[in-house]
C-alpha cells in the first residue's frame, strides 16, 4: 500500500471511531419490530456516534448522520444480474436482510441490516412508489456497489452550507458546477437521492411559481442531499418503532370489557365460565346469565 493510501485509511479509521452511548441506556428503537416491517426501497436513517457523525450533525443541524437503503433478502432480488452483483460484494448469509450504504473509508457496500441493531433508527418510506420504480431505485443502488467514498464532495457540501457572510453566494451556487466530480464516487445521501432521481421521484424539489399562477417543480441537485432531507420530505412517510411504543402497550386492555368475564354466542345468549379446579370451581362448569 502506498503512503497516501495508508494515511487515507488511518484518517478514515479515526473519523469512523465511535464513542460509547450513555451507560446503561436502552436503545431508542425497537429493532426487532423495525426488521419485521421494513420494506424494500425504504430509506433507513441512522443517528451515528462517530467523529465524522458529529461533524455531519453540525453541518446539517440534524441528528440524522447517515442514510441507507433496504434492498431485502437475496432471494427477493429477482434480476439474476443484480443478484450476481450483490454476491460479488457480499459473502454472508443469503437469508440476511440487506442494506446498501456509502461509508467513509469503505465506499459503497452491502451489509446486513443487523449492523445497526441498538442504534437510533428511523424508516422513511417513499409514498406510492410503484413496484416497477421501486425495483429501478434498488437496481440503481446495486449498480453503485464498489464505488469509492467521495470525501471531496463532503468537504464541498460543508462549505456550501456555511453562511453567506463567509462564502459569497456566487461561489456557493457554482460549487458543484465547475467540478462535477468523478461519477465512480459517492456519499451516502447523494447516492440515494440519485437512485430516486433515476425515476424522477422527488425528495425536496425546488418549487417555482409561474406567471400563470401554476407551480413548476425543478429537480434538486442530488449532491446537495443530506440524510435529514428524507426526514423532512413531504413525499416520504416517517415510520418510527420506539423502544416503548405507546400505541402497543396493551391499549386493548382498557376497553370497556364486561367485568364478570362473560362469553356470548349471540346477544342475550351468554355465560360465565367457572374457574378450573383449584381456582374456585369445577372444571368445565359454567353459569348462565
Secondary structure, DSSP 8 states (H G I E B T S, - for coil): --HHHHHHHHHHHHHH-B---STT---SB-HHHHHHH--TT-EEEEE--BHHHHHHHHHHTSS--EEEEEEE-GGG---HHHHHHHHHH--S-TTS-EEEEEETTTEEEEEEGGGGTTSEEEEEEETT--HHHHHHHHHHHHHTTT-EE-HHHHHHHHHHTS-TTTS-HHHHHTTTTS----TTEE-HHHHHHHHHHTTT--SS-EEEE-TTS-EEEE---GGG--HHHHHH-TTEEEE--BSS-GGGSSGGGGS---TT--EEEETTEEEEE---TTTTS-TT-EEE-
